[in-house]
Amino acid sequence: MEISIWWVRRDIRIEDNLALFRALESGYAVLPLFIFDREILAGMAPTDLRVEFLVREVDKLSGILADQGFDFRVETGIPLEVFKILTVKYTVRHVFASVDYEPYSIKRDQVIEEFLRTKDCCFHRLTDHVVFTPDRVIKENGTPYQVFTPYKKNWLKVLEADNINYYPSEKHLARLLPLNRPWKKIETVEGFIRQDFEFPSNEPDLVTITNYHLHRDFPGVQGTSRLGIHLRFGTLSIRKLTRLALDYNTTFLSELIWREYYQMILFFYPSVVTRSFRPEYDQIQWLNKDDDIAAWCNGQTGYPLVDAGIGELLATGYMHNRVRMVTASFLTKHLLVDWRFGEAFFAAHLLDYELASNNGGWQWAAGSGCDAAPYFRVFNPVLQAKRFDPQNIYSKRWITGFVSPDTYIKPIIEHGYARDRVLKAFRKGLSANGIDSLP
Ligand SMILES: Cc1cc2nc3c(=O)[nH]c(=O)nc-3n(C[C@H](O)[C@H](O)[C@H](O)COP(=O)(O)OP(=O)(O)OC[C@H]3O[C@@H](n4cnc5c(N)ncnc54)[C@H](O)[C@@H]3O)c2cc1C
């Protein structure tokens, strides 16, 4: 039997789904497929909440399709092996999937593409997780932007020219392959333990978005959307959310453009995954002291905003953006710990972990990134707390027994000393590379 496959990856939804839409247009019956990829799962803890999220969302999607009489194949394994089996059972003419710019995905897709070619099957990778492909928003001379503001300006210009597409995939499901076997609930994934956890809803809250510019910087209030995990796994269409942002709040829209900006950086500069965007920052002599790292990871630095941030992260898999900036700055600048360590720690704990944004955020905080905070900007965690958590609501929520900054544990490092030390270390590292006109 000749079919097309819709390979669901980071686009776990039926509505406004480009890969599904194109698959349904292909002229063949479409088999939806999700693979719990053993290579990715191997690096995750058995209690990882992101696996729990995937199990629930894939199960939900499979149930919705089964209710309408359609098949959804769910496998656990190595993608190449899964495709080898499927291409024996079916004559697969096309595979449609949402593209991903992460190095592992690029390599995996190359292997799959080569294999499918030997089976006369076309592998189509479509851009669904961002509004515009990275090469759609570039400078007039054809090179990528390295500064956010002109990138954003051009992004908005492109938006006027292109509009935001809508792909009504949900209206053409009749072309999916019928379910010819009893439907089975996904109970678990081999090696993982089911978790009892309440994930944020994928329904954008219009009141939050309308008031976003007023409350988004205050971690003690619920002022941001909490939609990160849904954008990560495509349980919400970025096009739908961007349309809402255009209607309701331009500050919120700007944050979505930051997300696109970091995706663009990862696409054009994949070396940022392991190296500083500004190579001179790789000459900085990080201290990477075990005691400092342990204090930061355990929320024991003596700075309430930093410790509360880690408390929130470990308890919920989330950390408020303002606090992400302060904790990242504290680790890299106050403690002189390599940004790659903090990046990996966040990657292990954030539910909304996204390589492009996480790498961008950490390199921004360390100063090594594209359009980053300048090296001499060292957040004062005490002033940040006074300004953004003046009544200590956030600290009280995430630090057990916290009463006030005055009675809190002693800071592991004094701010003025840390500031002088990092400026010296950064100047030394950067001037070793001929950057000697530093302020
Ligand atoms: C050190 C550091 C690490 C970060 N790691 C991640 C990460 O792994 N994954 C991630 O999605 N974001 C990351 N961010 C960006 C930002 O902190 C989160 O996107 C945001 O806090 C998620 O909360 P929210 O969904 O309520 O976002 P909202 O404030 O409601 O924003 C809506 C959406 O816009 C996007 N967004 C918002 N701010 C940014 C930003 N500064 N950069 C890129 N995208 C943004 C996100 O997709 C977010 O869900 C990081 C920031 C820093 C400073």
The ligand as an SDF file (V2000), in Angstrom:
LIG
                    3D

 53 58  0  0  0  0  0  0  0  0999 V2000
   19.5720   32.1090   31.1420 C   0  0  0  0  0  0  0  0  0  0  0  0
   18.2740   31.9780   30.3840 C   0  0  0  0  0  0  0  0  0  0  0  0
   17.8550   30.7310   29.9260 C   0  0  0  0  0  0  0  0  0  0  0  0
   16.6670   30.5980   29.1960 C   0  0  0  0  0  0  0  0  0  0  0  0
   16.2940   29.3550   28.7510 N   0  0  0  0  0  0  0  0  0  0  0  0
   15.1760   29.2290   27.9930 C   0  0  0  0  0  0  0  0  0  0  0  0
   14.7850   27.9550   27.4840 C   0  0  0  0  0  0  0  0  0  0  0  0
   15.4540   26.9330   27.6720 O   0  0  0  0  0  0  0  0  0  0  0  0
   13.6270   27.8840   26.7710 N   0  0  0  0  0  0  0  0  0  0  0  0
   12.8650   28.9970   26.5150 C   0  0  0  0  0  0  0  0  0  0  0  0
   11.8190   28.8760   25.8600 O   0  0  0  0  0  0  0  0  0  0  0  0
   13.2340   30.2100   26.9670 N   0  0  0  0  0  0  0  0  0  0  0  0
   14.3440   30.3600   27.7030 C   0  0  0  0  0  0  0  0  0  0  0  0
   14.6860   31.5950   28.1850 N   0  0  0  0  0  0  0  0  0  0  0  0
   13.8580   32.7660   27.8180 C   0  0  0  0  0  0  0  0  0  0  0  0
   12.7190   33.0890   28.8170 C   0  0  0  0  0  0  0  0  0  0  0  0
   13.2300   33.1550   30.1110 O   0  0  0  0  0  0  0  0  0  0  0  0
   11.5900   32.0590   28.7760 C   0  0  0  0  0  0  0  0  0  0  0  0
   11.1600   31.8750   27.4500 O   0  0  0  0  0  0  0  0  0  0  0  0
   10.3850   32.5000   29.5910 C   0  0  0  0  0  0  0  0  0  0  0  0
   10.7650   32.7840   30.9120 O   0  0  0  0  0  0  0  0  0  0  0  0
    9.3390   31.3930   29.5990 C   0  0  0  0  0  0  0  0  0  0  0  0
    8.2510   31.7660   30.3850 O   0  0  0  0  0  0  0  0  0  0  0  0
    6.8390   32.0500   29.7240 P   0  0  0  0  0  0  0  0  0  0  0  0
    6.4650   30.8960   28.8600 O   0  0  0  0  0  0  0  0  0  0  0  0
    5.8970   32.4530   30.7940 O   0  0  0  0  0  0  0  0  0  0  0  0
    7.2140   33.2560   28.7720 O   0  0  0  0  0  0  0  0  0  0  0  0
    6.5000   34.6070   28.3540 P   0  0  0  0  0  0  0  0  0  0  0  0
    7.2160   35.7060   29.0100 O   0  0  0  0  0  0  0  0  0  0  0  0
    5.0380   34.5280   28.5250 O   0  0  0  0  0  0  0  0  0  0  0  0
    6.8580   34.7030   26.7960 O   0  0  0  0  0  0  0  0  0  0  0  0
    6.1300   33.9490   25.8100 C   0  0  0  0  0  0  0  0  0  0  0  0
    7.0830   33.0890   25.0300 C   0  0  0  0  0  0  0  0  0  0  0  0
    8.0210   33.9060   24.3520 O   0  0  0  0  0  0  0  0  0  0  0  0
    9.2840   33.2510   24.3030 C   0  0  0  0  0  0  0  0  0  0  0  0
   10.2600   34.0620   25.0350 N   0  0  0  0  0  0  0  0  0  0  0  0
   10.0180   34.9200   26.0440 C   0  0  0  0  0  0  0  0  0  0  0  0
   11.1550   35.5290   26.4280 N   0  0  0  0  0  0  0  0  0  0  0  0
   12.1290   35.0320   25.6560 C   0  0  0  0  0  0  0  0  0  0  0  0
   13.5280   35.2660   25.5650 C   0  0  0  0  0  0  0  0  0  0  0  0
   14.1510   36.1550   26.3320 N   0  0  0  0  0  0  0  0  0  0  0  0
   14.2350   34.5510   24.6840 N   0  0  0  0  0  0  0  0  0  0  0  0
   13.6400   33.6550   23.8690 C   0  0  0  0  0  0  0  0  0  0  0  0
   12.3160   33.4030   23.9020 N   0  0  0  0  0  0  0  0  0  0  0  0
   11.5730   34.0850   24.7730 C   0  0  0  0  0  0  0  0  0  0  0  0
    9.1060   31.9120   24.9710 C   0  0  0  0  0  0  0  0  0  0  0  0
    8.8310   30.9520   24.0020 O   0  0  0  0  0  0  0  0  0  0  0  0
    7.9230   32.1610   25.8780 C   0  0  0  0  0  0  0  0  0  0  0  0
    7.2300   30.9980   26.2210 O   0  0  0  0  0  0  0  0  0  0  0  0
   15.8760   31.7500   28.9240 C   0  0  0  0  0  0  0  0  0  0  0  0
   16.3070   32.9920   29.3920 C   0  0  0  0  0  0  0  0  0  0  0  0
   17.4860   33.1090   30.1170 C   0  0  0  0  0  0  0  0  0  0  0  0
   17.9130   34.4580   30.6150 C   0  0  0  0  0  0  0  0  0  0  0  0
  1  2  1  0
  2  3  1  0
  2 52  2  0
  3  4  2  0
  4  5  1  0
  4 50  1  0
  5  6  2  0
  6  7  1  0
  6 13  1  0
  7  8  2  0
  7  9  1  0
  9 10  1  0
 10 11  2  0
 10 12  1  0
 12 13  2  0
 13 14  1  0
 14 15  1  0
 14 50  1  0
 15 16  1  0
 16 17  1  0
 16 18  1  0
 18 19  1  0
 18 20  1  0
 20 21  1  0
 20 22  1  0
 22 23  1  0
 23 24  1  0
 24 25  2  0
 24 26  1  0
 24 27  1  0
 27 28  1  0
 28 29  2  0
 28 30  1  0
 28 31  1  0
 31 32  1  0
 32 33  1  0
 33 34  1  0
 33 48  1  0
 34 35  1  0
 35 36  1  0
 35 46  1  0
 36 37  1  0
 36 45  1  0
 37 38  2  0
 38 39  1  0
 39 40  1  0
 39 45  2  0
 40 41  1  0
 40 42  2  0
 42 43  1  0
 43 44  2  0
 44 45  1  0
 46 47  1  0
 46 48  1  0
 48 49  1  0
 50 51  2  0
 51 52  1  0
 52 53  1  0
M  END
$$$$
